[in-house]
Amino acid sequence: MEIRVLKYFLAVAREGNITRAAEILHITQPTLSRQLMQLEDELGTALFIRGKRKVLLTETGMLLKRRAEEIIDLSKKTELEIGNQTHEVTGEIVLACGITEATKTMGKYIKEFKSLYPQVTFRIRNGNSDFIAEMIDNGLVDIGFALEPINLDKFDFLRMNQPEIWGILMKKDDPLAQKDFIEASDLKHLPLINTSRLETQNQFKEWMGEETYHQLHFVAVSELTTTASMLVSNDMGYAIVIKGSYHDGTDNELCFRPLLPQLTTNSLIIWKKYQSMSFTVSKFIDFLTKKIKEHQ
């Protein structure tokens, strides 16, 4: 079995669609189908259950998927170890992130990496976790800083060692700002600005209680906390946000109060599985892995 063919197999297993996998791999669909059939002939077993629009792994296919992932990971590690003496760390790394506590940590990591490799430049794109995952999946971003919950089937990831705390953003002169924590009962009948991510809405719904949640009054939905903070500044309502995620450019007129009981999530560093990446991006991932292990 060739490494190249195993990568083809994993791309189809990940996408569940041969045409989509062929587009990502930049080969024709007939070529990819032929390679898969040759792999099945070589192994003497079916690897896929082929439907009209989707292909699923057989039991043998699931076993091969696990082994292929191990083989490719080992291959990448070996290439990096051998190439470390000859490659230069230069070029551009494209990152995507929202605004969270993890973003502040990311800034420190970038500065430290730049001090080690001054010829590297970073390009930053901003959006919520759904946007970040889509950009990485489409090959437009190398690495993303995203919030759980998120579907990780297509991504490798590192879990950062700091919780992201949910709470309510409001005006400092609001009576609710006198409280140290915000409870579910405080939010009834208030004009609320919700996060746009369905996964996060479900987290908040579980915290609130589904029956009470459906009684809440949502006046707006915002993809970015920076936009939500402007709505709060203009007396639109109270925003559901992550601590440290808003930029108060209105003379410090806003404040954050955490939820009680506490609602938290984790930040992840994600990148696409089985994706060919530059030596510089691989080096940065190794650097991030080391930094996170140091702080465990």
C-alpha positions as CSV (number, residue, x, y, z in Angstrom):
1,M,0.0,0.0,0.0
2,E,1.3,3.4,-1.0
3,I,1.1,6.4,1.4
4,R,-0.5,8.4,-1.5
5,V,-3.3,5.8,-1.9
6,L,-3.9,5.7,1.9
7,K,-4.3,9.5,1.8
8,Y,-6.8,9.1,-1.0
9,F,-8.7,6.5,1.1
10,L,-8.8,8.7,4.2
11,A,-10.0,11.7,2.2
12,V,-13.0,9.7,1.0
13,A,-13.6,8.3,4.5
14,R,-13.6,11.8,5.8
15,E,-15.8,13.4,3.2
16,G,-18.2,10.5,2.6
17,N,-18.3,11.4,-1.0
18,I,-15.9,10.5,-3.8
19,T,-16.6,13.5,-6.0
20,R,-16.0,15.9,-3.0
21,A,-12.8,14.0,-2.0
22,A,-11.5,14.2,-5.6
23,E,-12.0,17.9,-5.7
24,I,-10.0,18.4,-2.4
25,L,-7.3,16.1,-3.6
26,H,-7.1,17.9,-7.0
27,I,-7.5,14.7,-9.0
28,T,-10.4,13.4,-11.2
29,Q,-13.2,11.4,-9.8
30,P,-12.5,8.4,-12.2
31,T,-8.9,8.4,-11.1
32,L,-9.9,8.3,-7.4
33,S,-12.5,5.6,-8.0
34,R,-9.9,3.5,-9.8
35,Q,-7.4,3.9,-7.0
36,L,-9.9,2.8,-4.4
37,M,-10.9,-0.2,-6.4
38,Q,-7.3,-1.2,-6.8
39,L,-6.8,-0.8,-3.0
40,E,-9.8,-3.1,-2.4
41,D,-8.4,-5.6,-4.9
42,E,-5.0,-5.5,-3.2
43,L,-6.6,-6.2,0.2
44,G,-9.1,-8.7,-1.0
45,T,-12.1,-7.0,0.7
46,A,-14.6,-4.2,0.3
47,L,-13.8,-1.0,2.2
48,F,-16.9,1.0,1.3
49,I,-20.6,0.6,1.1
50,R,-21.4,2.8,-1.9
51,G,-24.7,4.7,-2.0
52,K,-26.0,7.1,-4.6
53,R,-24.8,10.2,-2.8
54,K,-22.7,9.0,0.1
55,V,-20.2,6.2,0.8
56,L,-19.8,4.6,4.2
57,L,-17.0,2.5,5.6
58,T,-17.4,-1.2,6.0
59,E,-16.1,-2.8,9.2
60,T,-12.8,-3.6,7.4
61,G,-12.8,0.0,6.1
62,M,-13.0,1.3,9.7
63,L,-10.1,-0.8,10.7
64,L,-8.0,0.4,7.8
65,K,-8.9,4.0,8.6
66,R,-7.4,3.6,12.1
67,R,-4.3,2.0,10.8
68,A,-3.9,4.4,7.9
69,E,-4.1,7.4,10.3
70,E,-1.3,5.8,12.4
71,I,0.8,5.2,9.3
72,I,0.4,8.7,7.9
73,D,1.1,10.3,11.3
74,L,4.3,8.3,11.6
75,S,5.3,9.2,8.0
76,K,4.8,12.9,8.7
77,K,6.7,12.7,12.0
78,T,9.6,10.9,10.2
79,E,9.7,13.5,7.4
80,L,9.8,16.3,9.9
81,E,12.5,14.8,12.0
82,I,14.7,14.1,8.9
83,G,13.9,17.5,7.3
84,N,14.6,19.6,10.4
85,Q,18.2,20.0,9.5
86,T,17.6,21.2,5.9
87,H,14.4,23.2,5.9
88,E,14.1,26.9,6.6
89,V,11.2,28.2,8.6
90,T,9.9,31.0,6.4
91,G,6.7,32.1,4.7
92,E,3.1,32.8,5.8
93,I,0.9,31.0,8.3
94,V,-2.8,31.8,7.9
95,L,-4.8,31.6,11.2
96,A,-8.4,32.0,12.0
97,C,-9.9,32.9,15.4
98,G,-12.7,34.5,17.3
99,I,-12.1,36.8,20.3
100,T,-11.7,34.7,23.5
101,E,-9.2,34.3,26.3
102,A,-7.4,31.8,24.1
103,T,-6.9,34.5,21.5
104,K,-4.8,36.5,24.0
105,T,-2.7,33.4,24.6
106,M,-2.4,32.9,20.8
107,G,-0.9,36.4,20.6
108,K,1.8,35.4,23.1
109,Y,2.5,32.3,21.1
110,I,2.8,34.2,17.8
111,K,5.2,36.7,19.4
112,E,7.4,34.0,20.8
113,F,7.4,32.0,17.5
114,K,8.3,35.2,15.6
115,S,11.2,35.8,17.9
116,L,12.5,32.3,17.0
117,Y,11.7,32.6,13.3
118,P,11.6,36.3,12.2
119,Q,11.1,35.5,8.5
120,V,7.6,34.0,9.3
121,T,4.5,36.2,8.8
122,F,1.0,35.6,10.1
123,R,-2.3,36.5,8.4
124,I,-5.3,36.5,10.7
125,R,-8.9,35.9,9.7
126,N,-11.8,36.4,12.2
127,G,-15.1,34.6,12.6
128,N,-17.0,32.2,14.8
129,S,-16.1,28.5,15.2
130,D,-18.3,27.4,12.3
131,F,-16.6,29.9,10.0
132,I,-13.2,28.8,11.2
133,A,-14.0,25.1,10.6
134,E,-15.3,25.9,7.1
135,M,-12.2,27.9,6.1
136,I,-9.9,25.2,7.3
137,D,-11.9,22.5,5.5
138,N,-11.8,24.5,2.3
139,G,-8.0,24.9,2.6
140,L,-8.2,28.7,3.0
141,V,-6.8,28.7,6.6
142,D,-3.9,26.6,8.1
143,I,-4.8,26.6,11.8
144,G,-7.8,27.8,13.7
145,F,-8.6,28.7,17.3
146,A,-12.2,27.4,17.9
147,L,-14.6,26.8,20.7
148,E,-16.2,23.5,21.7
149,P,-18.6,21.9,20.9
150,I,-17.4,21.4,17.4
151,N,-17.4,18.4,15.0
152,L,-13.8,17.2,15.0
153,D,-14.2,14.4,12.4
154,K,-12.2,16.3,9.8
155,F,-9.7,17.9,12.2
156,D,-6.7,17.2,14.3
157,F,-6.6,19.3,17.5
158,L,-5.0,20.5,20.6
159,R,-7.1,21.3,23.7
160,M,-5.9,24.5,25.4
161,N,-5.6,24.6,29.2
162,Q,-7.9,27.4,30.0
163,P,-11.7,27.4,30.4
164,E,-13.8,30.0,28.5
165,I,-16.4,31.4,30.9
166,W,-19.9,32.3,29.6
167,G,-21.8,35.3,31.0
168,I,-23.8,38.4,30.2
169,L,-22.5,41.7,28.7
170,M,-24.4,44.8,29.9
171,K,-24.1,48.5,30.6
172,K,-22.2,49.3,33.8
173,D,-25.0,51.5,35.0
174,D,-27.6,48.7,34.6
175,P,-29.2,47.5,37.9
176,L,-28.2,44.0,37.0
177,A,-24.5,45.0,37.0
178,Q,-24.7,45.3,40.8
179,K,-24.8,41.5,41.0
180,D,-21.6,39.4,41.0
181,F,-23.3,36.6,39.0
182,I,-26.2,36.2,36.7
183,E,-28.8,33.5,37.4
184,A,-31.4,32.1,35.0
185,S,-34.2,33.9,36.8
186,D,-32.5,37.2,36.1
187,L,-32.8,36.8,32.4
188,K,-36.6,36.4,32.1
189,H,-38.3,39.2,30.2
190,L,-34.9,40.9,29.3
191,P,-34.0,41.7,25.6
192,L,-31.2,39.2,24.9
193,I,-28.6,39.1,22.1
194,N,-27.9,35.5,21.3
195,T,-24.9,33.8,19.8
196,S,-25.4,32.5,16.3
197,R,-23.9,29.1,16.8
198,L,-26.5,26.4,17.2
199,E,-24.1,24.3,19.3
200,T,-23.6,27.2,21.7
201,Q,-27.3,27.9,21.8
202,N,-27.9,24.3,22.9
203,Q,-25.4,24.6,25.7
204,F,-27.1,27.7,27.0
205,K,-30.5,26.0,26.6
206,E,-29.3,23.1,28.7
207,W,-28.0,25.5,31.3
208,M,-31.2,27.5,31.3
209,G,-33.6,24.6,31.1
210,E,-35.4,24.1,27.9
211,E,-38.8,25.2,29.1
212,T,-37.5,28.5,30.5
213,Y,-35.2,29.0,27.5
214,H,-38.2,29.1,25.1
215,Q,-39.7,31.8,27.2
216,L,-36.7,34.1,26.8
217,H,-37.0,37.2,24.6
218,F,-34.2,37.3,22.0
219,V,-34.0,40.6,20.0
220,A,-30.9,39.8,17.9
221,V,-28.4,37.1,17.0
222,S,-24.8,38.1,16.4
223,E,-21.9,36.0,15.0
224,L,-19.2,38.2,16.5
225,T,-19.0,39.5,20.1
226,T,-17.6,42.8,18.8
227,T,-20.9,43.4,17.0
228,A,-22.9,42.3,20.0
229,S,-21.0,44.7,22.2
230,M,-22.0,47.6,19.9
231,L,-25.6,46.5,20.2
232,V,-25.3,46.5,24.0
233,S,-23.7,50.0,23.9
234,N,-26.7,51.2,21.9
235,D,-29.2,49.9,24.5
236,M,-30.3,47.0,22.2
237,G,-30.1,44.5,25.0
238,Y,-28.0,42.1,27.0
239,A,-25.5,39.9,25.1
240,I,-24.6,36.3,25.9
241,V,-20.8,36.2,25.5
242,I,-17.5,34.7,26.5
243,K,-15.5,36.5,29.1
244,G,-12.8,38.6,27.5
245,S,-14.3,38.3,24.1
246,Y,-15.6,41.9,23.7
247,H,-13.7,45.1,23.0
248,D,-15.1,48.0,24.8
249,G,-14.4,51.0,22.7
250,T,-17.0,53.1,24.4
251,D,-15.1,54.6,27.3
252,N,-15.4,51.5,29.5
253,E,-19.2,51.7,29.7
254,L,-19.8,47.9,29.5
255,C,-19.2,45.1,32.0
256,F,-19.3,41.3,32.1
257,R,-21.0,39.2,34.7
258,P,-20.5,35.3,34.7
259,L,-23.4,32.9,34.9
260,L,-24.3,31.0,38.0
261,P,-24.0,28.0,38.1
262,Q,-20.9,28.5,36.0
263,L,-21.1,27.6,32.3
264,T,-17.7,27.0,30.6
265,T,-16.3,25.6,27.4
266,N,-12.9,24.8,26.0
267,S,-10.8,26.4,23.3
268,L,-9.2,24.1,20.7
269,I,-6.4,24.6,18.2
270,I,-7.6,22.8,15.0
271,W,-6.1,21.9,11.6
272,K,-7.3,19.6,8.8
273,K,-6.5,15.9,9.0
274,Y,-4.3,14.4,6.3
275,Q,-3.7,17.9,4.8
276,S,-0.4,18.5,3.1
277,M,1.1,21.5,4.9
278,S,4.2,23.6,4.6
279,F,7.2,22.8,6.8
280,T,6.6,26.2,8.5
281,V,3.0,25.4,9.5
282,S,4.1,22.0,10.7
283,K,6.8,23.6,12.8
284,F,4.3,26.0,14.3
285,I,2.0,23.1,15.3
286,D,4.9,21.4,16.9
287,F,5.7,24.6,18.8
288,L,2.1,24.9,20.0
289,T,2.0,21.3,21.1
290,K,5.1,21.9,23.2
291,K,3.8,25.1,24.8
292,I,0.5,23.5,25.7
293,K,2.2,20.5,27.3
294,E,4.5,22.8,29.3
295,H,1.4,24.4,30.9
296,Q,-0.5,21.3,31.7
